[in-house]
Amino acid sequence: MNTATLEKTLWTIDPTHSEIQFKVKHLVISTVTGAFTSFTGNIENEGENFIGSQIKFDVDIDSITTGVVDRDNHLKSDDFFSADKFPKMTFNGKLEEKGKDLKAVGSLTIRDITKEVQFNVEFGGTMGDFYGNTKAGFEVSGIINRKEFGLKWDAVTEAGGIVVGDEIKLQLNLQFALNK
């Protein structure tokens, strides 16, 4: 029986090759896309396999952008994220294999509310870059209900249309660099 301990490795997010985007319905007829431009994260794993890896991720709420300054300021206000009181959104979890699929399973905290969530993960593989660094790529997607995290602002138009949808579609394209 082999009792050797696998070496732990740490992978750190490469923000210049990563992005976090979200989509939400507006007036039920169209979609608004936004992004967070400032975030940090890492993956800690054992050996060469990412299954069971520990994932830690922090997003700076103040970095939200939808291309419209007034809307961005409204999203940062107490109606939504309350960025002054809760400057970070966090995810702490594991990468798990569920059948043939990969899932990021863990705790997502927005404002002061933490919920267990599960996101779909597509592992793109690992590759060396021009500078001798090893990189790993992941595409992460999922849907959360904004109201479950205290983002409850709502309005209805005169015609009865909902201004902002409840479901938020998340799409993260992430590249991590192996720490040497």
Secondary structure, 3 states (H helix, E strand, C coil): CCCCCCCEEEEEECHHHCEEEEEEEECCCEEEEEEECCEEEEEEEECCCCCCCEEEEEEEHHHEECCCHHHHHHHHCCCCCCCCCCCEEEEEEEEEEECCEEEEEEEEEECCEEEEEEEEEEEEEEEECCCCCEEEEEEEEEEEEHHHHCCCCCCECCCCCECEEEEEEEEEEEEEEECC
